[in-house]
Amino acid sequence: STLRVGDMDAAELARRVRDAGLEIPVVVLAYNNRELTDFVARQDTSALERIFLWQGDVRVLLAMVKYIEDRRNVVHDSGEFGVPLIIVVEDNIRFYSSFLPTIYAELVNHTHNLIQEGLNLAQKMMRIRARPKVLLATTYEEAWHYVSTYEEQLLGIISDIEFPREGKLNRRAGLDLIQRINESRRDIPSVLQSSIPENEEMARSAGAAFLLKGSPVLLQQLREILKQHFGFGDFVFRTPDGREIDRAHDLATLIQKLQTVPGDCLAYHGERNHFSNWLKARTEFALAEALRPRQVSEFPTMDSLRQELVRGITEYRHEWDKVIVADFHRERYDPLIS
């Protein structure tokens, strides 16, 4: 709905829908920031599911639909079946109205690439259903509820630094949230964003990437972070100093690269659970959960770690080959799993 609908506004429409007992979410798409600010100040918006702001990006319509889908499906998909989850913490309508379309666009592109790797129609459909979910939180309490409920499924968190906590605007709520998560799960990728450049050092000290609000390349940087830290796209092998040395775009090439990359590279990724995070983002849940509990310190040498990774992934592919009747494609035929 727009802010006004005939002889009533969107808030009144949402109240009438609720009072009629209809379980229909009402989402508002505003076209003017000043008018939106006045609307929020004057109206009780509690009956509205969410408010978005039009900023010229048609993908906001996709984000609005996917936002509703994920809110309604997360208990079943993530809570019961372990589908990974990304939490976005942002109370500013203008910013989450640009972040969510970017995130969902990358998710759709990521899912499209995974579908092409599906062995048959059933597996392709499963990968569509199992794409990572995205939840939006606007307060510290709401964000922590999501984190504590879905900690094992958490793929990453993108958070503002300043947002409400205990009913008041808190200037370091995002930093406190990330530090609290790090106490139990230091392997969860995190991003902190702020309009204050000096906050970058604070974000880095918490082990988080940093985004500067208002930057002309903000959304481009967000897309790069999703690819580099959240498991979208290729697995990028890096040395401990961050230098890229190789890439793998699927399980077959991952096995090949694991046999040649240096040992310090394996240790770097293994200590941070990068392999399991990447696999989880690709809907390979069983393999991700099998690898995640293993610690690098358990292996006497890096070659033994290398052999275990290759063995685990190879056996997993063989198991899939036993239970799935695959559509044959000459160009994708792999004799290693036949």
C-alpha positions as CSV (number, residue, x, y, z in Angstrom):
1,S,0.0,0.0,0.0
2,T,1.0,3.6,-0.5
3,L,0.6,6.0,2.5
4,R,-2.9,6.9,1.5
5,V,-5.6,4.6,0.1
6,G,-8.7,6.3,-1.0
7,D,-10.4,7.9,2.0
8,M,-8.0,6.4,4.6
9,D,-4.3,6.1,5.2
10,A,-2.3,2.9,5.3
11,A,-2.3,2.7,9.1
12,E,-6.1,2.7,9.2
13,L,-6.2,0.1,6.4
14,A,-3.9,-2.2,8.5
15,R,-6.0,-1.8,11.6
16,R,-9.2,-2.7,9.6
17,V,-7.5,-5.8,8.2
18,R,-6.4,-6.8,11.7
19,D,-9.8,-6.1,13.3
20,A,-11.5,-8.2,10.6
21,G,-9.4,-11.2,11.7
22,L,-7.5,-11.5,8.4
23,E,-4.0,-12.8,8.6
24,I,-2.8,-10.5,5.8
25,P,0.4,-8.5,6.2
26,V,0.1,-4.9,5.2
27,V,3.3,-3.4,4.0
28,V,3.7,0.3,3.1
29,L,5.8,1.7,0.2
30,A,6.3,5.4,0.7
31,Y,7.5,7.6,-2.1
32,N,8.6,10.8,-0.2
33,N,10.9,10.8,2.8
34,R,9.4,14.0,4.3
35,E,5.9,12.7,4.0
36,L,7.0,9.4,5.5
37,T,8.6,11.1,8.5
38,D,5.3,13.0,9.1
39,F,3.3,9.8,8.7
40,V,5.3,7.9,11.3
41,A,5.2,10.8,13.7
42,R,1.4,11.1,13.6
43,Q,0.2,7.5,13.2
44,D,0.1,4.4,15.2
45,T,2.0,2.0,12.9
46,S,1.9,-1.1,15.1
47,A,-0.6,-2.8,12.8
48,L,1.7,-2.4,9.8
49,E,4.1,-5.3,9.0
50,R,6.9,-3.0,7.7
51,I,7.4,0.4,6.0
52,F,9.7,0.7,3.0
53,L,10.9,3.8,1.1
54,W,11.0,4.0,-2.7
55,Q,14.5,5.2,-3.8
56,G,14.3,4.3,-7.5
57,D,15.3,0.7,-7.2
58,V,12.5,-1.6,-8.4
59,R,14.1,-4.5,-6.5
60,V,12.5,-3.1,-3.4
61,L,9.3,-4.9,-4.5
62,L,11.2,-8.2,-4.5
63,A,12.6,-7.4,-1.1
64,M,9.2,-6.6,0.3
65,V,7.8,-10.0,-0.8
66,K,10.9,-12.0,0.3
67,Y,10.9,-10.2,3.7
68,I,7.3,-11.5,4.3
69,E,8.2,-15.0,3.1
70,D,11.2,-15.2,5.4
71,R,9.4,-13.9,8.4
72,R,6.7,-16.5,8.0
73,N,9.0,-19.5,7.0
74,V,11.9,-19.0,9.3
75,V,10.5,-21.1,12.2
76,H,9.9,-24.0,9.9
77,D,12.9,-23.7,7.5
78,S,15.6,-22.6,9.9
79,G,14.3,-23.8,13.2
80,E,13.4,-27.3,12.1
81,F,15.5,-27.9,9.0
82,G,18.6,-25.8,9.6
83,V,18.3,-23.4,6.7
84,P,21.0,-20.7,7.2
85,L,20.0,-17.2,8.3
86,I,21.3,-13.7,7.8
87,I,20.3,-11.1,10.4
88,V,20.1,-7.4,9.4
89,V,19.9,-4.9,12.2
90,E,18.9,-1.4,11.1
91,D,16.2,0.9,12.4
92,N,16.5,3.6,9.6
93,I,13.8,3.0,6.9
94,R,15.9,4.6,4.2
95,F,18.9,2.4,4.8
96,Y,17.2,-1.0,5.2
97,S,15.1,-0.1,2.1
98,S,18.4,-0.1,0.1
99,F,20.2,-2.9,2.0
100,L,17.5,-5.6,1.7
101,P,17.0,-5.2,-2.1
102,T,20.8,-5.6,-2.6
103,I,21.0,-8.6,-0.3
104,Y,18.0,-10.3,-1.9
105,A,19.3,-9.6,-5.4
106,E,22.6,-11.3,-4.5
107,L,20.7,-14.2,-2.9
108,V,18.6,-14.7,-6.1
109,N,21.8,-14.7,-8.2
110,H,23.5,-17.1,-5.8
111,T,20.5,-19.4,-5.8
112,H,20.3,-19.3,-9.6
113,N,24.0,-20.5,-9.8
114,L,23.3,-23.3,-7.4
115,I,20.3,-24.5,-9.3
116,Q,22.4,-25.1,-12.4
117,E,24.5,-27.5,-10.3
118,G,21.5,-29.6,-9.1
119,L,21.6,-33.2,-10.2
120,N,17.9,-33.4,-11.0
121,L,14.7,-31.3,-10.8
122,A,14.0,-32.4,-7.2
123,Q,17.4,-31.2,-6.0
124,K,17.1,-28.0,-7.9
125,M,13.8,-27.3,-6.2
126,M,15.3,-28.1,-2.8
127,R,18.0,-25.6,-3.3
128,I,15.5,-22.9,-4.1
129,R,13.6,-23.7,-0.8
130,A,16.8,-23.9,1.2
131,R,18.3,-20.5,0.2
132,P,19.5,-18.5,3.2
133,K,16.7,-16.5,5.0
134,V,17.0,-12.8,5.9
135,L,15.5,-11.4,9.1
136,L,15.3,-7.6,9.8
137,A,15.6,-6.4,13.4
138,T,15.2,-2.8,14.5
139,T,16.1,-3.1,18.2
140,Y,18.8,-4.7,20.2
141,E,16.3,-7.0,22.0
142,E,14.8,-8.2,18.7
143,A,18.2,-8.8,17.2
144,W,19.4,-10.8,20.2
145,H,16.2,-12.9,20.2
146,Y,16.9,-13.9,16.6
147,V,20.6,-14.6,17.4
148,S,19.8,-16.8,20.5
149,T,17.0,-18.6,18.7
150,Y,18.9,-19.4,15.5
151,E,22.5,-19.3,16.6
152,E,23.4,-22.6,15.0
153,Q,21.9,-21.5,11.7
154,L,23.4,-18.0,11.7
155,L,25.3,-17.4,8.5
156,G,26.2,-13.8,9.3
157,I,25.0,-10.5,10.7
158,I,24.9,-7.0,9.2
159,S,24.3,-4.4,11.8
160,D,24.2,-0.7,12.4
161,I,26.3,0.5,15.3
162,E,23.6,2.9,16.7
163,F,20.0,1.7,17.3
164,P,17.5,1.4,20.1
165,R,18.3,-0.7,23.2
166,E,15.9,-0.8,26.2
167,G,13.7,1.8,24.5
168,K,16.5,4.4,24.0
169,L,18.9,5.1,21.2
170,N,22.2,3.5,22.1
171,R,25.4,4.7,20.4
172,R,27.2,1.3,20.7
173,A,24.4,-1.2,20.6
174,G,25.7,-2.9,17.4
175,L,29.2,-3.2,18.8
176,D,27.9,-4.7,22.1
177,L,25.8,-7.2,20.0
178,I,28.8,-8.4,17.9
179,Q,31.0,-8.7,21.0
180,R,28.3,-10.7,22.8
181,I,28.0,-13.0,19.7
182,N,31.8,-13.4,19.6
183,E,31.8,-14.8,23.2
184,S,30.3,-18.0,21.9
185,R,30.7,-18.0,18.1
186,R,33.7,-16.2,16.8
187,D,33.3,-17.9,13.4
188,I,30.2,-15.9,12.4
189,P,31.0,-13.2,9.8
190,S,29.8,-9.8,10.9
191,V,29.5,-6.3,9.4
192,L,29.1,-3.1,11.2
193,Q,27.9,0.1,9.5
194,S,28.0,3.7,10.6
195,S,27.8,7.2,9.2
196,I,30.8,8.1,11.4
197,P,34.1,7.2,9.7
198,E,35.9,7.1,13.0
199,N,33.8,4.0,14.0
200,E,35.7,1.9,11.5
201,E,38.5,1.2,14.1
202,M,35.9,0.2,16.6
203,A,34.4,-2.2,14.1
204,R,37.8,-3.7,13.2
205,S,38.6,-4.2,16.9
206,A,35.5,-6.4,17.2
207,G,36.6,-8.5,14.2
208,A,33.9,-7.1,11.9
209,A,34.0,-5.6,8.4
210,F,32.9,-2.0,8.2
211,L,30.6,-0.1,5.8
212,L,30.4,3.7,5.8
213,K,26.9,5.0,5.4
214,G,26.6,7.7,2.8
215,S,29.5,6.3,0.7
216,P,28.8,6.4,-3.0
217,V,30.1,2.8,-3.2
218,L,28.2,1.5,-0.1
219,L,26.0,-1.0,-1.9
220,Q,28.9,-2.2,-4.1
221,Q,30.9,-2.9,-1.0
222,L,28.0,-4.7,0.6
223,R,27.8,-7.0,-2.4
224,E,31.6,-7.7,-2.2
225,I,31.3,-8.5,1.5
226,L,28.4,-11.0,0.9
227,K,30.6,-12.8,-1.7
228,Q,33.8,-12.7,0.4
229,H,32.5,-13.5,3.9
230,F,29.0,-14.9,3.7
231,G,29.7,-17.8,1.3
232,F,28.1,-16.3,-1.9
233,G,29.9,-17.1,-5.1
234,D,33.3,-18.9,-5.3
235,F,35.3,-20.1,-2.3
236,V,38.3,-17.9,-2.3
237,F,41.5,-19.4,-0.9
238,R,43.6,-16.8,1.0
239,T,46.9,-16.7,2.9
240,P,46.8,-15.5,6.5
241,D,47.7,-12.0,5.3
242,G,44.6,-11.9,3.1
243,R,46.2,-12.5,-0.3
244,E,44.1,-14.5,-2.7
245,I,45.8,-17.5,-4.2
246,D,43.0,-19.6,-5.8
247,R,39.3,-20.1,-6.2
248,A,36.8,-23.0,-6.2
249,H,33.3,-22.6,-7.7
250,D,31.8,-26.0,-6.8
251,L,32.5,-29.2,-4.8
252,A,34.5,-30.8,-7.6
253,T,36.9,-27.8,-8.0
254,L,37.1,-27.5,-4.2
255,I,38.5,-31.0,-3.9
256,Q,41.0,-30.2,-6.6
257,K,42.2,-27.0,-5.0
258,L,42.4,-28.5,-1.5
259,Q,45.1,-30.9,-2.8
260,T,47.4,-28.1,-3.9
261,V,46.9,-25.0,-1.7
262,P,49.6,-24.3,1.0
263,G,49.1,-25.7,4.5
264,D,49.0,-22.2,6.1
265,C,46.0,-21.4,3.8
266,L,44.2,-24.5,5.0
267,A,44.8,-23.6,8.6
268,Y,43.6,-20.1,8.1
269,H,40.3,-21.2,6.7
270,G,39.9,-24.2,8.9
271,E,40.3,-22.2,12.1
272,R,37.6,-19.8,11.1
273,N,35.1,-22.5,9.8
274,H,35.2,-20.9,6.3
275,F,34.7,-24.3,4.7
276,S,31.5,-25.1,6.6
277,N,30.1,-21.6,6.2
278,W,30.6,-21.8,2.5
279,L,29.0,-25.2,2.3
280,K,26.1,-24.1,4.4
281,A,25.4,-21.1,2.1
282,R,25.4,-23.6,-0.8
283,T,22.7,-25.7,1.0
284,E,25.1,-28.6,1.7
285,F,23.9,-28.7,5.3
286,A,24.9,-32.3,6.2
287,L,28.5,-31.8,5.0
288,A,28.8,-28.4,6.7
289,E,27.6,-29.8,10.0
290,A,30.0,-32.8,9.7
291,L,33.0,-30.5,9.1
292,R,32.2,-27.7,11.6
293,P,32.9,-29.5,14.9
294,R,36.4,-30.6,13.8
295,Q,39.2,-28.3,15.0
296,V,42.5,-27.7,13.2
297,S,44.3,-28.5,16.4
298,E,43.0,-32.1,16.2
299,F,45.3,-32.8,13.2
300,P,49.0,-33.5,13.7
301,T,49.9,-32.0,10.3
302,M,48.3,-29.8,7.6
303,D,48.5,-32.7,5.2
304,S,46.3,-34.8,7.5
305,L,43.8,-32.0,7.6
306,R,44.0,-31.8,3.8
307,Q,43.4,-35.5,3.5
308,E,40.4,-35.4,5.9
309,L,38.8,-32.6,4.0
310,V,39.2,-34.3,0.7
311,R,38.0,-37.6,2.1
312,G,34.9,-36.1,3.7
313,I,33.8,-34.1,0.6
314,T,34.5,-37.0,-1.7
315,E,32.5,-39.5,0.4
316,Y,29.6,-37.0,0.6
317,R,29.5,-36.7,-3.2
318,H,29.5,-40.5,-3.5
319,E,26.6,-40.8,-1.0
320,W,24.6,-38.3,-3.1
321,D,25.3,-40.3,-6.2
322,K,23.9,-43.4,-4.5
323,V,20.6,-41.9,-3.5
324,I,19.9,-39.4,-6.4
325,V,18.8,-40.4,-9.9
326,A,20.7,-37.6,-11.8
327,D,19.9,-36.1,-15.1
328,F,22.8,-36.9,-17.4
329,H,24.7,-34.1,-18.9
330,R,27.7,-34.9,-21.0
331,E,29.5,-31.7,-20.2
332,R,29.0,-32.1,-16.5
333,Y,29.8,-35.8,-16.2
334,D,32.3,-36.5,-13.4
335,P,33.9,-39.9,-13.4
336,L,35.1,-39.4,-9.8
337,I,31.5,-39.9,-8.4
338,S,30.3,-42.4,-11.0
